[in-house]
Amino acid sequence: MKNVTTSSAQNQAGNEISTQDFDFLNLEPEAFFENLEKQTRMYARNVITRLIQEEFDRFIGAGHYQRTDSRSDQRNGTRMRDMETRLGILEDIPIPRARNSNFHPAIFHRWKRRERKVTKILANLFIHGISTRKIKCISKLLWNRDYSPATISRSNQILQEEYLQWMNRPITEPIRYLILDAVNLKIRRHWVSREALLCAIGITDKGTKEFLCFHLGGRESTQSW
C-alpha cells in the first residue's frame, strides 16, 4: 500500500498536488478538514492565477519576455484582488495590467468580487425565511465572511433578474385552457400582512400544465387581475 502522506498527483494543467503538507493520518477529523479546505483554496487560487495569466498572454499577444510581431501591448505590473467563492475567500489573486489598454479576466464579472453561486445561496437563504443575522453567522462558518444585511439585500437582485428572464421567456406550446388562481401569503415588510399571489397556469393540447406567470397583486380582485 502506498504511503499517502508523501504521495503526489498531477493534473492535466501540470499543477502538482502534494499531501506531504498535511499528514492526515496524525490529524483529528476536524483538523484534517480544516487543512483540506486550506489546501483546496490554495490549489483553486493557483489554477485561477494560471488561467488569468494565459488569458492575459493572449490579450497582449505575447508571453513573458517573448519578442513577437503579434504583440499589441506591454505589461504594466499587477493588481491584487480577492474573490469570494463557494470554497471560501481566495485572497490576493494577481491580475496583470496592460500599459495602453484595460484587461478584465473572463472569470471575474466586471466590478464584482463574489462568485454568482455564493450570491444565489445568500438570496435563497433569505427567501426561505432565515434572518439576516442568522445568515451572517452561517456565511461566517461556510466562507469565513460575515455579510451585512445590505449585502444580503443586494444579493436578492439576482433573483429579480432571473424572475424577469423567466417572465419574458417564449411560450412554445399552444395553451388550450387557462387557469387563474391566487394564494394568500403572509408578507413581512414594516409589519406582517396578507397579500394575494396571482397565478396563471396553462394546460397544453397534450394535457401538461405549464406555470405561465405569477405576480403579487395585493388582493384577489378584478382590478388586481
C-alpha positions, 0 to 999 in steps of 0.5 A, spaced: 500 500 500 502 506 498 504 511 503 499 517 502 502 522 506 508 523 501 504 521 495 503 526 489 498 527 483 498 531 477 493 534 473 492 535 466 494 543 467 501 540 470 499 543 477 502 538 482 498 536 488 502 534 494 499 531 501 506 531 504 503 538 507 498 535 511 499 528 514 492 526 515 493 520 518 496 524 525 490 529 524 483 529 528 477 529 523 476 536 524 483 538 523 484 534 517 478 538 514 480 544 516 487 543 512 483 540 506 479 546 505 486 550 506 489 546 501 483 546 496 483 554 496 490 554 495 490 549 489 483 553 486 487 560 487 493 557 483 489 554 477 485 561 477 492 565 477 494 560 471 488 561 467 488 569 468 495 569 466 494 565 459 488 569 458 492 575 459 498 572 454 493 572 449 490 579 450 497 582 449 499 577 444 505 575 447 508 571 453 513 573 458 519 576 455 517 573 448 519 578 442 513 577 437 510 581 431 503 579 434 504 583 440 499 589 441 501 591 448 506 591 454 505 589 461 504 594 466 505 590 473 499 587 477 493 588 481 491 584 487 484 582 488 480 577 492 474 573 490 469 570 494 467 563 492 463 557 494 470 554 497 471 560 501 475 567 500 481 566 495 485 572 497 490 576 493 489 573 486 494 577 481 491 580 475 496 583 470 495 590 467 496 592 460 500 599 459 495 602 453 489 598 454 484 595 460 484 587 461 478 584 465 479 576 466 473 572 463 472 569 470 471 575 474 464 579 472 466 586 471 466 590 478 464 584 482 468 580 487 463 574 489 462 568 485 454 568 482 453 561 486 455 564 493 450 570 491 444 565 489 445 561 496 445 568 500 438 570 496 435 563 497 437 563 504 433 569 505 427 567 501 426 561 505 425 565 511 432 565 515 434 572 518 439 576 516 443 575 522 442 568 522 445 568 515 451 572 517 453 567 522 452 561 517 456 565 511 461 566 517 462 558 518 461 556 510 466 562 507 469 565 513 465 572 511 460 575 515 455 579 510 451 585 512 444 585 511 445 590 505 449 585 502 444 580 503 439 585 500 443 586 494 444 579 493 436 578 492 437 582 485 439 576 482 433 573 483 429 579 480 433 578 474 432 571 473 424 572 475 424 577 469 428 572 464 423 567 466 417 572 465 419 574 458 421 567 456 417 564 449 411 560 450 412 554 445 406 550 446 399 552 444 395 553 451 388 550 450 385 552 457 387 557 462 387 557 469 387 563 474 388 562 481 391 566 487 394 564 494 394 568 500 401 569 503 403 572 509 408 578 507 413 581 512 415 588 510 414 594 516 409 589 519 406 582 517 400 582 512 396 578 507 397 579 500 394 575 494 399 571 489 396 571 482 397 565 478 396 563 471 397 556 469 396 553 462 394 546 460 397 544 453 393 540 447 397 534 450 394 535 457 401 538 461 400 544 465 405 549 464 406 555 470 405 561 465 406 567 470 405 569 477 405 576 480 403 579 487 397 583 486 395 585 493 388 582 493 384 577 489 380 582 485 378 584 478 382 590 478 388 586 481 387 581 475 
